[in-house]
Amino acid sequence: MTLTTADWLGYLAASLTTTAFVPQAWLTFRTRDVSGISLGMYACFTVGIALWLAYGLMIDEWPIIVANGITLVLAASILGMKLTIGQRNSDGPRGGRESKRRDRALNSDS
């Protein structure tokens, strides 16, 4: 199999967009702070990623399949956190336990 310029471009784009998403996902996993995440936006985003993955599978394009497979796992995990943690901590915006947990995690990087 010989990779064309279009293939290389696809792999580069897939790598950059997936890699760009990882730090935010990692921060959300570490801090478990989902207070700044819009449930509606993240639900639409996750469904959109799933549709991109389905599309990639239908046309058998590995850059689309790999990038969206990885992003779907991360996005679905964050959406799950938003649905569980977000509902448990809905006692008010930006307060309480989640802000303290986020602050501790951010300060541990220093």
TINUMI-771785 format. One line per 3 residues: their letters; for each residue x, y, z of N, C-alpha, C. Coordinates in Angstrom, 1 decimal, m for minus. Atoms other than C-alpha are relative to their C-alpha. Layout:
BEGIN
a> X Y Z X Y Z X Y Z; ...
***
This chain:
BEGIN
mtl> 0.8 m1.2 0.0 0.0 0.0 0.0 0.9 1.2 0.0; m0.7 m1.2 0.1 1.4 3.3 m1.1 m0.8 1.2 0.5; 0.7 m1.1 m0.5 0.4 6.4 0.8 0.1 1.2 m0.9
tta> 0.0 m1.2 0.9 m0.6 9.4 m1.3 0.1 1.3 0.9; 0.0 m1.3 m0.8 m0.3 13.1 m0.3 m1.3 0.2 0.7; 1.3 m0.1 m0.6 m4.0 13.0 0.5 0.0 m0.9 1.3
dwl> m0.1 0.8 m1.2 m3.4 10.1 2.9 0.8 0.6 1.1; m0.9 m0.6 m1.0 m0.5 11.8 4.6 m0.7 1.2 0.6; 0.7 m1.2 m0.5 m2.6 15.0 4.9 m1.1 m0.5 1.0
gyl> 1.1 0.5 m0.9 m5.5 13.0 6.5 0.6 m0.5 1.3; m0.6 0.4 m1.3 m3.2 11.3 9.0 0.6 1.1 0.8; m0.5 m1.2 m0.7 m1.6 14.6 9.9 m1.1 0.8 0.7
aas> 1.2 m0.7 m0.6 m5.0 16.3 10.4 m0.6 m0.8 1.1; 0.6 0.9 m1.0 m6.3 13.3 12.4 0.9 0.0 1.3; m0.9 0.0 m1.1 m3.2 13.3 14.6 0.0 1.3 0.8
ltt> 0.0 m1.3 m0.7 m3.3 17.0 15.3 m1.3 0.3 0.7; 1.2 m0.2 m0.7 m7.0 17.2 16.1 m0.2 m0.9 1.2; 0.1 1.0 m1.1 m6.9 14.1 18.3 0.9 0.4 1.2
taf> m1.0 m0.4 m1.0 m3.7 15.2 20.1 m0.4 1.3 0.7; 0.5 m1.2 m0.6 m5.2 18.7 20.7 m1.1 m0.2 1.0; 1.1 0.3 m0.9 m8.2 17.2 22.5 0.5 m0.7 1.3
vpq> m0.5 0.8 m1.2 m6.1 15.0 24.9 0.3 0.8 1.2; m0.3 m0.7 m1.2 m4.8 17.7 27.3 m1.3 0.4 0.8; 1.2 m0.4 m0.7 m8.3 19.0 28.0 m0.7 m1.2 0.6
awl> 0.7 1.2 m0.6 m9.7 15.5 28.5 0.8 m0.5 1.2; m0.8 0.5 m1.2 m6.8 14.6 30.8 m0.2 0.9 1.2; 0.3 m0.9 m1.1 m7.4 17.7 32.9 m1.4 m0.2 0.6
tfr> 1.4 0.3 m0.5 m11.1 16.9 33.2 0.0 m1.3 0.7; m0.1 1.3 m0.7 m10.3 13.3 34.2 0.7 0.2 1.4; m0.7 m0.2 m1.2 m7.8 14.5 36.8 m0.7 0.8 1.0
trd> 0.6 m0.9 m0.9 m9.8 17.3 38.3 m1.5 m0.5 0.3; 1.4 0.4 m0.1 m13.3 15.7 37.8 m0.9 1.2 0.0; 0.8 m1.3 0.0 m14.5 19.3 37.3 m0.6 0.1 m1.4
vsg> 0.8 m0.1 1.2 m17.2 19.3 34.7 m1.0 1.2 0.0; 0.9 m1.1 m0.2 m18.9 22.5 35.9 0.0 0.9 m1.2; m0.1 m0.9 1.1 m17.7 24.4 32.8 m0.4 m0.6 m1.3
isl> 0.3 0.7 1.2 m18.9 21.9 30.3 m1.5 0.0 m0.2; 1.4 0.0 0.4 m22.2 22.4 28.5 m0.5 m1.4 m0.4; 0.5 1.3 0.3 m24.2 19.2 28.5 m0.5 m0.1 m1.4
gmy> 0.5 0.1 1.3 m26.0 20.0 25.3 1.1 0.0 m1.1; m1.1 0.0 1.0 m22.8 20.9 23.4 0.8 m1.3 0.0; m0.8 1.2 0.0 m20.9 17.9 24.6 m0.8 m1.2 m0.5
acf> 0.8 1.1 0.5 m23.8 15.6 23.8 0.0 0.0 m1.6; 0.0 m0.2 1.5 m24.0 17.0 20.2 1.4 m0.4 m0.5; m1.3 0.3 0.5 m20.2 16.8 19.9 0.3 m1.5 0.0
tvg> m0.2 1.4 m0.1 m20.1 13.2 21.1 m0.7 m0.8 m1.1; 0.7 0.6 1.1 m22.8 12.2 18.6 0.6 0.3 m1.3; m0.7 m0.3 1.2 m21.0 14.0 15.9 1.2 m0.8 m0.3
ial> m1.2 0.8 0.1 m17.8 12.2 16.6 m0.4 m1.5 m0.4; 0.5 1.3 0.3 m19.7 8.9 16.5 m0.4 m0.1 m1.4; 0.4 0.0 1.5 m21.2 9.8 13.1 1.3 0.1 m0.9
wla> m1.2 0.0 0.8 m17.7 10.7 11.8 0.7 m1.4 0.0; m0.5 1.3 m0.1 m16.5 7.3 13.0 m0.7 m1.0 m0.9; 0.8 0.8 0.8 m19.4 5.6 11.3 0.3 0.3 m1.5
ygl> m0.4 m0.4 1.4 m18.6 7.5 8.1 1.3 m0.6 m0.4; m1.4 0.6 0.2 m14.9 6.5 8.3 m0.1 m1.5 m0.3; 0.1 1.4 0.1 m15.9 2.9 8.7 m0.7 m0.3 m1.4
mid> 0.7 0.2 1.3 m18.3 3.1 5.7 0.9 0.2 m1.2; m0.8 m0.2 1.1 m15.7 4.5 3.4 1.4 m0.6 0.1; m1.3 0.7 m0.3 m12.8 2.5 5.0 1.2 0.9 m0.1
ewp> m1.1 m0.9 m0.1 m10.6 5.5 5.7 0.6 0.0 1.4; m0.6 0.1 m1.3 m8.2 4.8 8.5 0.3 1.3 0.8; m0.2 m1.3 m0.8 m7.3 8.4 9.4 m1.3 0.4 0.7
iiv> 1.3 m0.4 m0.6 m11.0 9.1 10.1 m0.4 m1.0 1.1; 0.3 1.0 m1.0 m11.5 5.8 11.9 0.8 0.1 1.3; m0.8 0.0 m1.2 m8.6 6.0 14.2 m0.2 1.3 0.8
ang> 0.2 m1.3 m0.7 m8.9 9.7 15.1 m1.3 0.1 0.7; 1.3 m0.1 m0.6 m12.6 9.6 15.7 m0.3 m1.1 1.0; 0.2 1.0 m1.0 m12.4 6.3 17.6 0.6 0.4 1.3
itl> m0.7 m0.5 m1.3 m9.9 7.7 20.1 m0.8 1.2 0.6; 0.7 m1.2 m0.5 m11.8 11.0 20.3 m1.3 m0.4 0.6; 1.3 0.4 m0.5 m15.1 9.2 20.8 0.1 m0.6 1.4
vla> m0.2 0.6 m1.4 m13.7 7.2 23.8 0.2 1.1 1.0; m0.2 m1.1 m0.9 m12.5 10.4 25.4 m1.2 0.9 0.2; 1.2 m0.9 m0.1 m15.6 12.5 24.6 m1.1 m0.7 0.8
asi> 1.1 0.8 m0.7 m18.0 9.7 25.8 0.3 m0.1 1.5; m0.4 0.1 m1.4 m16.0 9.4 29.0 m0.3 1.3 0.7; 0.2 m1.3 m0.6 m16.2 13.1 29.7 m1.6 0.3 0.1
lgm> 1.4 m0.1 0.0 m19.9 13.1 28.7 m0.6 m0.8 1.2; 0.5 0.8 m1.1 m20.5 10.3 31.2 0.3 0.6 1.3; m0.3 m0.8 m1.2 m18.7 12.3 33.9 m1.0 1.1 0.2
klt> 0.9 m1.2 m0.1 m20.9 15.3 33.1 m1.4 m0.5 0.5; 1.3 0.5 m0.4 m24.0 13.2 33.4 m0.1 m0.5 1.4; 0.0 0.6 m1.4 m23.0 11.5 36.7 0.5 1.1 1.0
igq> m0.5 m1.0 m0.9 m20.8 14.1 38.5 m0.8 1.3 m0.1; 0.7 m1.3 0.2 m22.6 17.1 37.0 m1.3 0.0 0.7; 1.3 0.1 m0.7 m25.9 15.8 38.4 0.1 0.0 1.5
rns> m0.2 0.1 m1.4 m24.5 15.0 41.8 0.4 1.4 0.6; m0.5 m1.2 m0.6 m22.9 18.4 42.2 m0.7 1.2 m0.6; 0.8 m1.1 0.6 m25.7 20.6 40.8 m0.6 0.9 1.0
dgp> 0.5 m0.9 m1.0 m26.0 22.5 44.0 0.3 1.4 m0.2; m0.3 m1.3 0.3 m24.7 25.6 42.4 1.1 0.1 m0.9; m1.1 m0.2 1.0 m22.4 27.0 39.7 1.3 0.3 0.7
rgg> m1.4 m0.2 m0.4 m18.7 26.8 40.3 0.3 0.1 1.5; m0.3 0.0 m1.4 m18.7 26.1 43.9 0.3 m1.4 0.6; m0.1 1.2 m0.7 m18.0 23.5 46.5 1.1 m0.9 m0.4
res> m1.0 1.0 0.1 m16.1 20.3 46.1 0.7 0.0 m1.3; m0.7 0.1 1.3 m15.4 20.4 42.4 1.0 1.1 m0.2; m1.0 m1.1 0.1 m13.7 23.8 42.5 1.2 m0.2 0.8
krr> m1.2 0.3 m0.9 m11.5 22.7 45.4 0.8 m1.1 m0.6; m0.7 1.1 0.6 m10.6 19.5 43.6 0.8 0.5 m1.2; m0.7 m0.5 1.2 m9.7 21.4 40.4 1.2 0.9 0.5
dra> m1.1 m0.8 m0.5 m7.6 23.9 42.4 1.1 m0.8 0.5; m1.0 0.8 m0.5 m5.7 21.2 44.1 0.8 m0.7 m1.1; m0.6 0.6 1.2 m5.0 19.4 40.8 0.9 1.0 m0.8
lns> m0.7 m1.0 0.8 m3.9 22.6 39.1 1.3 0.4 0.8; m1.1 m0.4 m0.8 m1.6 23.5 42.0 1.0 m1.1 0.1; m0.9 1.1 m0.1 0.0 20.1 42.0 1.0 0.0 m1.2
ds> m0.9 m0.1 1.1 1.5 20.9 38.6 1.1 0.9 0.2; m1.0 m1.1 m0.2 3.5 23.8 39.9 1.2 m0.6 0.7
***
